């Protein structure tokens, strides 16, 4: 207080009334401002984190590149116009494609489903599609699998530059344990699980090479526990070693079926841990245990379902840094910000979940994900409000009439505009152009002063020299 008042001000018996009122007024103001200060500190902290993510985007998502053009006689082609246009991302931006493969569920009315428009909206933003392999729906009757519904859409993805991913191969929740397993001996069900994983991963090799192998293991009991008591509790904490014992087998089966496949482990409540306080520690310890055993595990999947919570940049960034210590690529596997009109929770933001709030929160999460060096993908869990899992209504990027919402435009602008490289250069005296671009595929179009326009394809890749030389053939 001495910063505000001279010591003589506090002589209470002779203190003038005006000074006393001033003191009370200032005290009241300070009392009001006190709770705001942490928010200001949080805002400053958030700004620093977002700035760090932005700097990381420039540092870790891009590379310098040089393209040189010469004639057949090895002479440089000088002063030619070169258009550099990125056509794809190495970073994976995904969404589920369940409705197109016939998994409509209770949220979709097949009479109004417009698959062609759905696919067009999908392909206009995303370069990864998640396919459903829940055992209960994929093989509802023993031996009758839904592969024939999936293959045509996988082929469509390949044609459109979209990477397919399968989810999940093993899950002890009811969606991953068809009822026809319940009356079988436990040992036989494990044999059938092995056969399922082997058959699917090997059968789809070359078409689907990224898999969420085991889903939500840190929250659930073991496979044998469920098979011995299929009507008992499934979501409860059991010793990490016991979980690792059955999970490890699944990854070894999958790896043996397709050694080139990327195998991910997936779990929830990693950003907002309000149900089980130690859920993050349990999942971390499980991954660490699997790594110690030499398990063929290639990525950590973090579900980021926010429900009604707007988590702060600090919470999200802290989680990514925590898992980065395991030195495995991180995948934000499931993300659904809502636009339901409900109250925003969590204390970071106030207000309601409007379409604009959904877009702002999505932008925050995408910037942080793309700006963290260990993150390899981020997946929105549902394209349309007609088919959305948790945050219905309003968790999609397009509305029930397939019209883009603000979040769709926001995410598309990030992926297709801000984070895509497009520039024009003139070749130098040595026939070269240099640029810095995001990792991915490019069309390089040369327009010489004489001769035909020619286009070349390059792939800007992390860890590579990213230098090319093209010899131009004269007509």
N, C-alpha and C positions, 0 to 999 in steps of 0.2 A: 504493500500500500504506500510505502514511502516514495515510490516513484510518482505518485499522483498528488500527494499532499505534503506540505511543509509540516514539521513536527508541531508547530504552534497551533495548527488547526485542531488538534485533538485535546485542547484544554476545555473539557466538557462544561465546567461551570460558567465559563464566559464565552462559550462558542455561540456565535450569532446564529439566528434561526435559518438564515439563507444558506450558511455553510452546512448546517446540519441536514437541511433538505438536499443539498448537493451531494453530501456523503451518502445519504439513503438512496438517492437517484442513481448514483454511480454503482453502489452495491447491488441495486436491483438489476441494472444493466449487465453487470458482470455475472450475476447469478443466471440471467437468461442466456448469455453468451457461452457460459461454461460448457453446457452439453453440446453446443455446436462445434466446439473446437475439435473433438475427436473426428467429427464428420469431415471437417476441413482437412485434418491430417489424413483421413482415409482417402479423400479426394486427391490430395497431393501424392499419396502412395500409389493410388490407381493410375494417376497420370504418369508417374515414373515407370510403372510396370508396362503400361501401354507404349510408352516411348521406347522401352527396352525391347518390346516385341517388334516394334517398327524397325528398330536398328537391326535386330536379328533377322528380320525378313530380308533386308538388303544384304546381310552378311551370309546367311545360311541357305537362302532359297535361290540365289542367283550366282552367276559366274561370269567372268570375263571371257570373251570369245573372239577369235580372229578367223576370218574367211579370206582367202587369197585366190585371185583369178589370174590365170595366165593363158597365153595362146599356145598352140601346138608347138611353137618354137620356143616355149618357155619365157616369152616376153610378157611383162606385166600388162594387164589391161587397166589403163589409167582413166581417171575421171569418168567412170561409168556409174550410173545410178543403181543402187542396190536396195531393194526393199526386204526388210527382215520382219517376218510375221510368224509369231508363235501359234501353233495349231493344237497343242495339247499340253497338259500338265503331268509332271512326274508325281507330284503330290496328289493324293487321292481324296476327292470330294464325293462322298457317297450318299445314297438314300436307299430305302427298301423298295423293291419292285414287286412286292407280294401280290397286289391286285391283278397285275398283268399275267401272272402264272396261275390265276384262279383261286388264290387264297384271299377271298374277299371278306370272310368273317361277318360278324353281325353288324359292322359299321357301314358296309357298302351294299347298295341296292343294285343288283346286277342289271335291272331294267334300265337304269340311267347311267351305267358305267360306260365311259367313252375311252376305250383302250388306246386308240390312235392319238387322241389329244393328250391323254395321260403320258404316253411315250414321248410325244413331241415336247411337252413341258419338261419332262425328265431329262431328255438328251440335251436340251438347251442350257442346262446348268451343270449336270453331274457327269463325272467320269468313272464312277464306280456304282455298281448295283448289287444289293444284298439279296440273295435268294433264300427262301425258306426251306430248311431241311429238318424241321421239328419231326421227330420220329412218329409221334401220334397221328399227325396229319399226312406225313409223307408216305407212311406205310400203315394205314389204318387196319388193313387185313394182311396177315403174314404173306409175304411174297408179292404183294400188289403195291408197287412203288410208283410215285408220281414223276418219275424222271422224264416221261414223255411230254409233260406240261412245261418242264423247265428248259429242256434242250433248245426248242425254237427261240425262246427269249434270250438264252445265252448267246445263240448265234446272232440275233439282232444286236445284242450288246457289242459283240466283237466287230460287227460291220460298222457300228457307230462310235468306235473308239472308247467303249465303256468296259472297264475291268469288272468281271463278275467275282463275287465273293459268296461263300456258303456259310449259313448260320442256322442252328448249331448242330454239331454231330453227336454230342453227349450232354445230357442235362437231366438231372434227377427230378425235376418238376414234372407235373403230369403231362405237359406238352412234349416232354422228351421220353416218356415211358408209356407206350401204348398199353391199354388194359389187357391185351392178349398175352402180355408178358407175365402178368401177375400170378398165374397158376402154374408157371414153369419153375423148375428147380433153379436156385440162385446161380449155380455154376453154369447152367445152360444159358441163362440170360446174359451172362458175361461173354460167353462164346458168341452169342448172337450180336452183342454190341460190337465185339471185335470184327465179326463178319460184315456188319453194317458199315462201320468206319472204313474198313479195307475196300469193300465193294464200291462205295460212293467216291472215295478219294481217288482210287485207281481208275474207276470208270469215267470220272470227269476230268482226269489229268489232261492238261492242255486247254481245257475249256474253263475250268474253275481251279485256280491254283492258290487261292487265299481262303483260309478256313478259320472260323471261330470253332475250335475243336470242342472245348469244354466250356459250358456256360454256368456262371455264378457258383463256382465250387466253394469259395470261401464262406458262403452263407449257408451251405446245404450239407446234408449228411452224405455218406458214401453210397456208391452204387449198390453194394451188397446189403446195406441197411435198408434201402428202399425196397429192394426185391424181397427181403425177408419180411418186411412189414409195410406193404404198399399203401396202407391206409393210415399209417402213423405220421408223425411230424417229419417234415422234410427240410424246413428252414430252421436250422438250429446250429449252434457252433459245436464243432467236434475238433479233436486234435489235428493240427496241421499235418502231422506225419501220416495220419490215417487218410486224409484227403489226398495227399501227394501220392500215396500208394496206388490208388485207383486212377487218378488223373494222369500220372506218368505213363501208365499202360496205353491210354488213349492216344497220347502224342507219339509214342513209339509205333503204334499200329498205323497211324496216319502217315508218319514219315516213311515207314517201310513201303506203304502203298504208293507214295509219290515223293521221292526225296527232294524234288524241286519245289514242293509246295511250301507256302508261308503259313505257319501255324500259330494262331493267336489264342490267348486265354482271356476270358471276358468276365467282368463282375461289376456289380452296381454299388451305389452309395459311396462313391469315391470322392466326389466333390463336396456334397452335403451329407454329412454322416450323422443323422439325427435319430436313427433307429437303434443301431448298434454302434456305440462310440468307438470301439476298436476295429471296426470293419476294414478300415484302410490298412491298419497294421497287420491284420490277418491275411489280407490279400497280398500285401508286400512280402510277408514271411513265406507264404505259399510259393510265390514266384521265386523267391530266393532259394527255397528248398529244392524246387524243381531244377533250377540252374545248377545247384550244387551236385545234383544227381546226374548232370549231363543230359537232361531231357531235351529233345529237339523242339524247343520252344523259341519262336522268333519274334513275338510281339506281345505287348501288354494292352489289353482292351479295357478302357475305362468308360463305363456308362456315365452319362452326364445328364440324366433326366432331372430337371430342376423342379418338377412339380410346380408349385406356386412360388418358389424361391428364386430371387434374382441374386445369385451369388456374386460376390465382389471379385474384381480382378485379382486381388490378393489371394483369396481362397483358391481360385482356379490355378493361378501361377504356382502357388505353394504346392498344390497337388502334383503338377507336372514336374516340378523340381524334385519332389520327394521320390517319384517313380523313376526319374532320370538316373538316379543313383544305381539302379539295377542294370543300366546300360543295355537296354533293349528298346527298339522302336515302340513308341506309344501311339495307340489308336483311340481316338474319341469315338467309341463304337455306336453309341445311342444318345441322341440329343433331340429333345422336343421342348422348345420354348412355346408357351401358349399365347393365345389371344382371346381368352375366354371372357374377359371382363371382370374376373375375380381380382381380389386384392393381392397386390404384390407382397410377398413375405421375405423374411431374411434380414431386414434392417439396412440393407445397402441402398435400396431404392424404395421410394414410396409411390403410391398411386394404384392404378389398375392395369391389368394385363390387356391393353388395347393392341390393335394390329401394329401401331407405331412402336409401342413398347416391345413387342415381340421382335420387330425388326432391329431395334437398337440393341437388345440383349443378344440377338443372333450375331450382329456385327462385332460386338465385344468378344464373344466366344470364338468366332472365326479368326479374328485378328490375333487373339492370344494363342490359338492353336497353331496357326500358320507361322506365328512369330516365335515358336519354341523349337529349338533345334532337334529335339528328340521326338517330336510329333510327326507321324507319317500319314495320318488320314483323319478326317472328321466326317461322321455320318449323321445326317438328319434322319430321324426314325419315322418317316411318313411324309409323302408328298402332298396329299390332298386332305382337306378337312372331312371328306367323305370316308376316308379310311385312316384313322389315327388311333394310336394305342392309348396312351395314358391321359393326355391332356385334351380330351374331347369335351366340348367343342373348341376348335380353334388352334389345334397344334400343327396344322399343315402349312405349307408354303403357298398353296393355291386353295381357293375356297371351294365350297360344295358344287359350284358351277364351273370349276376348273379355271377360274380367273386368277391371275397372279395377285398375291397380296404384297404389301410393302416389304415383307421379309424376303419374298422371292426376288424382287427387284434388287434389294440390298445385297443378298448373297450372290446373285448373278453378276452384279456390277463388280464385286470383289474378285470373283473367280475369272470372269470373262473380260474384264476391262483393267481394273487397277493392277491385278497380278498377272497380266499377260503382256508380253513384250511385242511392241510393233513400232518400228522406226525405219527411217530412210537414211542412207549414207552415200557418200561418194567415195569411190576407190582412190587410194593414195598413189604416190609415185611407184610404189612396189606392187600395186594391184590389190592391196588389202583393204578390208574394212574391219574395224573393231567395234564391239558393242558389249554391253553387260545385260544379260537377260535371265529370266526365270528358267529353271530346269524343265525340259520338255522337248517336244518335236517342233521343228521350224520349217517353213518354206522360205528359201533364199532366192529372190528373183533378181537376175542381173539384166540391166538394160544398157548395153554398150552403145557408144555413139555410132558404131557401125556393126551391122550384124543383127541376128535375131535375138529376141528376148528368150532367156532360158531360166528355168526354175530348178533348184536343187533342194534336196532334203537333208537336214542335219538333226542330230539329237544332242542337245546340250545336257550333259550328264554330270552329276556330282562326282568329284574325285578324278575327273578326266582332264586332259590338257585342253580340250575344246578348241582345237585348231584344225582347220580344213584347207585343202588346196584343190581347186577345180581347174581342169584344163578345158578351155573353150574351143570347140571344133568349129572352124569357119565353113560356111556353106560354099 
